[in-house]
Amino acid sequence: MPRSFIIIILFIIAVIFLVACNKSGVTKNSDPCFGTTASFSADVNPIIQTYCNQPGCHSPGSFNGPGALTNYSQVFSARSRIRVQIEAGLMPQNATLSTTQRNKILCWIDSGALNN
């Protein structure tokens, strides 16, 4: 066999090996919820109360979007809408959440939105 043919075969095998090893999809480092445990009371509720439960937005008596977001029941009921709005970067309306704040809310919702 010619040497160039062997080199080409080895190159193809190496490429296949590298691609196969990286096809696992999401790695631990690229998953925003990896290692993130979000608690409603410690993580999510303070963000909601600071940025969302504001006059003219989602304070008591509000009819904006899902309405008031003043307690766990209201936030839990609105979790799907909250997720869509936060993921799209549309909420909070007059502020910007940090990546950590955003991930805390999204991961909490994705983990079942427990009252913890």
Helices and strands as residue ranges (DSSP letters): H 3-21, I 40-44, H 45-51, H 72-77, H 79-87, H 99-110
